[in-house]
């Protein structure tokens, strides 16, 4: 395969787009033009398109909607794909770090901005889209969310990339083992996080707990969930939810969990429906799919993406890159199915180890395929729309994924809020 230009030492890469930014403008004329890694944008754009598809069509096509609990559907790949590509971009952004303290401060600031944006968008401010009634009660604001999880993973992995590497030695050419040695402390962090998560999920005892539901028109209804177990991965008695209840509080968790579509909780499963007469007491309990303990494995996903990014930095030819991506990706997929066979089931809400392996393995294979298509063979025309979406991923997420666009459309009306643009076009 053809030669791919290595990224030089002097230009860091923009975390959002993967483009190279020159630090010293006076040296532009003396440097060769840099090759843009288009596959970064295309992968991110495909993930955004997938998010839009499952959000709009998931309610009508259960096979692409989030799995109600165990198992994975198409929608369950969206979040890990975002985290994976963040890790890839971080490897390029921090290829050379001259001032680690300054880089750390900037990473913290970026993460705080992203977390604050997620808190504003997903914390409940735009809860009344249909009634044009906006605002948030700080007593019930949702603390975690998609952007918050990305912010946590981004900051954790950025700190690892800035501090946990040996800059005094570069791995020898065409040596995957040398790459593992250089970044062994990052791999150790991923291993420790995985062990800590697994011990917490299967080792913590979950006690009985209760919650209340109040619709505002009657007295609150109280429900007691009997647990007294450990190692349970069912919706009502798992350690992931217990930690969120104790640290964040029930009032700050997501109120429409996916397990409301399970057979135990819906007569129309895998779609939402009325509760069965013998429904378990936990069916209407809040549960956050982007909770604290499950975000630990989100960091691991981002760390895996970081190692894929290191391959771009240190290997110059296409063949080496593709092979070093495909081999671990296939190993991750094989590990996922083995773990699932032996009882560690793939579960997105809990972000189990098998789920981490299957989604990162799929992400690695997809990224390698996109790389071959657009960066090796240069077939950019079929992916030009995805490339554009990847460059504007955050903007698209805000306008579409967080209902800002529907708010803007419904916010323009004639005399009554009901007489808006949607009614004009017959929606």
N, C-alpha and C positions, 0 to 999 in steps of 0.2 A: 504493500500500500504506500501511498505518497507520504512525503514528509510534512509534518505539521509544525509551524513555527512555535518555538517555546515562548512562554511569557517571560519578558525580561525582568530584571530585578528592580527596575526603577519605577514601574507603574503599578500601583495597587488597582484592584478591580472594584467597581461599584457594587455594593451588596445587593442593590435592588435589581440592576439590569445585567450585571456581569460584564459591563464594558470597562475598558481600561482608561484610567484617568492619568494624564501627565502631570507630574509635580513641577517639573522645570520646563516652562514653556520655551525657554531659550534654546533647549536642546532638541526641539521638535524636528528641525530641518536635518539634523545629523543622524536621526534614528529611522530605521525602516518602519513602514506602516505596520501596525499591529493587526493581527487576525482576530476578529471578533468571534467569540464562542457563541454562535447562534443557538446551539442546542440548549443552552441555559434558558434563554427566553422562550423557546418553543416548548420545552418541558413545562415551564411555569404556566405558559398560556394554555396548554392542554389541560393542566390541572384546574385552572380557572374555568375553562369550558366544561369540564367534568362537574365542577361544583354547581354551575348554573343548570346543567342538564338534570342532575339528581334533585336539586331543589325544586325545579319546576315540574318534572315528570315523575319524581319519586312517589308522590301520593297516588298516582294512577298505575304505576308499574312497580309492584313490590320487589321485583327481582333486582332493580337498580337502586332502590331505597336502602337506607341503613338497615342492617340486620336487627331484628327486635332484641336479640341478646347474643347467644353463641352463633358462630359462623360469620362469614364476610360476604357482603354484596358489593356492587360497584361503588356505591357512595362511601364505603368504609375505607377506600384507598385515598380519598381526597386529602385529609389532614396529614397522614404520613408522607404523602408526596410533597406537600408544602414544606414540611420539616426537613425532608431529605434534600431538597434543592437549596434550602437555606444553608445547610451544612456544606454543600458543594461550593456555593458562592463564597462562604467564609474562608475556605482554603485559598481561594484566589485573592480575596480582599486582604488577607493577612500573610501573604507570601513573604514579605519582608516587613519587619516591625522595628523601627529605629528607636522609638520611645514607648516602652511597654506600659508605663503608668499613664501616659497620655492616651494611648490606644484603649486602655481599659476604661478610662473616664468617658471617652466617646462612646464606647460600647454600652456602658451603663446608661448614658443619656439617651441613646437610641432605643434601648429596651424600655426605658421608662416612658418615652413618648408613645411607643407602640402599645404598651400596656394601658396607658391612659386613654388612648384612642379606642382600644377594645372595651374598656370599662364604660366609656361614653356611649359607644354604639350598641353594645350587647348587654349593658347593665340595666336596660329597661327604659331608657329615655324615649325611644321611639316605639313604645309598646302599643300605643293607640293609633295605629296606621289607618284603620278603616274609619275610626271616629274622629280623626284629626285631633286627637287628644294626647299631647306629648308631655313628658316630664317623668321624673323618677323619684321614688321614695327611698331615701338613703337607708332606711331601716330594712328594706327588702331588696336592695340592689344586688344583682348577680355579680359576684366578684370575678369568677373565672369565665373563660370563653376562648374562642378560636385565636384571636389576636393576642390574648394574654398568654396562652400556651406557647405560641410562636415566640413571643417576647422572652419568656422564661428559657426556652430552648436556645434561642439566639444568644442571649447573654451568657448562659452556662458554657456553650460551646465556643463562643468568642474568647472567653477567659481561658479556656483550655488551650485554644490555638495560640493565644498570645504568650502564655506562661509555661505550658507543659510541652516543650519541644527542645531539642538540642540543636541550636543554630550553628554550633561549631563544626558539625559534621553533616554532609549531605549524603544521601543514600547513593551507592554506586549505580551506574547506569544499568537499566534492565534488571534490577534486583528488587523484587517485591519484598524479600526478606529484609533488605536494607531499609525499606520504607517502614516496615513494621517496627524495626529497631529504633528508628529516629522518633517515632510517635508512640513508643511503648507506654508512656505514662498516660496518654490520652486513652489508649486501649484499656489500660488498667482502670481508669475512671469509669469507662463504659461497663467493664466487668463488675466493678464494685456496685455501681448503680443497679445493675441487673440482679445481682445477688440480694441487695438490700430490698429491692422491690419484691422479689420472689419470697423472701423470708417474711416480709410484712403481709403480703397477700395470703400466704398459707399458714403463717404462724401466729398472727394476732387473733385474739378471741373477741368475737363480736357479741356484745350483751344485748338484752332486750331493749327496745326503744319505742318511742311513740311520736306521733305527729298529729297535727290538726289541720282540717280543711274548713275554710270559711268562705262562703260565697257572697257575704255581705247582706243577705236577706234573712238569715236565720242564725241560730246559735252554732258555734263551731262544732264539728264532728271530730272526735278523737279516735285514733286507731293505734292499737298496740301490735307491734311486730315482735313476735317471739323468736329469739335466735339462740343465744347461749352456746355458740359453736365457734370453731376456728377452721380455717382452710376451706370455707364455703365460698363458692363463686356464683351463687344465685343472686338475683337482683336485691332481695331483701336483707341478706345477712353477710355481705362481703366487707372486707376490710377497707377497700377503696372508698366506699360510701361512708363507712364509719368515721374515717379520718376527716373527711369533708364536713360531716355533721358536727364533729367535735371542734374543729379549728375554724371553719367558715361559718357554721350555723345553718340550720335548716332553711331559715328565711333567705339566705343568700345563694341558694342552689337553684339549678334549672328546674322548672316546674312541669315540663312536658317530656319526661324521659322516654327513650325508645321502648323500654320494656312495657309500656302501656299498650303496645301492639302485639305482645306475646299471647299465646293461646290462653294462658291463665287470666289475662286481663282484658281481652277483647273477644267478643263473639264474632268479629269479622277479621281476625288475625290472618295474615300479617298486616292488615290495615287497622286504623283506629275504629273502635266501635264501642257499643255499650258493654258494661262490665257483666261478666257471667254471674250467676247467682252464688256460685261458690268461689268467687274471686278471692285471692289472698289479700291480707290486710295491707300489704306494701304496694299494691298496684297504683295508688294515687300519690305515693310519697315522692318528694323532690329528689332528684339525683343529677349530679353534674357530670356530663360526659367528658368535660375538660377539667377534671378535678386535680387535686394536689398530688396524690400518690401516683395516679396514672400518668401525670405529666413527667414523672421520672423516666418512664420508658419513651416519652416523646423526646427527651434529651438524648437518649440512646439512639433513637432514629436519626436525629440531627448529627450526632457523632459519627454514625456510619456514613452519612452523606459527606461529612468532612473528609473521611479517608478516601472516598471516591474522588473528591476534589484534589487531594494530594497527588493522585495519579496523573491528573492533568498537568500539575505543576512540574513534576519531576520526570515524566516520560514524554518523549518528543514524537515518537512515531505512532501512527494510528493502531497498528497491530498490537503493540504492547498495551496500549490503553484499553482497547476493546477486550482483550483477553483478561486483563487484570480487573475489569469490571464484571465480565460474565462469570468468571470462576467463583468469586465470593457470592455473587447474586444467586447462582444455582445452588451453592452450598446453603445459603440462607433459606431458599425455598424448600430444599430437602429437609432441613432442620425443622422448619415450620410444620410440615406434614408428619414428621416423626413425633414431634412434641404433641401435636393434636391427637395422633393415634394413641399415645401413651397417657392421655388424659388432660394435658394442658391445652384446653380448647382455645381456638381463635376467637377473641372477644374484643371488639372495639371499645365499648364503654369502660372496660377494665384495663385496656391496653396490655393484654397478656403478652408473654414472651413469644408464643407462637404467632400471635398477630403481628408483633414487631418484625419477626423474621419474614413472614409472608409478604408484608407490605414493602419492606425495604428491599427484599429480593426482587419483587415486581418492579419497584422503582429503578433499581439498578439495570435491569434488562431493558426497560422502556427507555431510560436515558441513553444506554448504549445504542439502541436502535435509532433513536433520534439523531444521535451524534453521527452515525454512519450515513444517514439520509442527508442531513443538512451541512455537516462540517467536513465529511469525507467526499461525498459525491456532489455537494453543492446544490441539491434540489430544494431550493428555498421557496419557489413559487407555490407548491402545494401547502406549505406551512406558514405562509405570510400572515394569515389572520391570527394564527396562534402566536407567532412572533410578536405581533402588535399587542395582543392581549397580555403576553408575558412581560412586556415593557411597562404596562400600565396595570399590573395585577392588583395593587393595593387600591387604586382608584375604582377599578371595576368591582372589587369586593365591597367597597363602601357603598357604591351606588346601587348595586344589584343585590349582593348577598345580605346587606344590612337594611334593605328596604328604603334607602334614601331616594332612589328614582321613583318608586310609587308615591312617596310622600310629596315629592316635587310636582308630580303629575296631578295628584289629588288636591294639592294646595292651590291650584288655579281653578276657580269656579265662578258661576254666575248666580249671585244673590244667596244661594244656599250651597253648603259644602257638597251636597249630593249632586249638584249640577256641575260636575267637573269634566275634565277632558276625557276620562274613561267612559263616562256616560255618552259623550259626544260621538265616540267611535264605537259605541254599542257594547262596552264591557261592563 
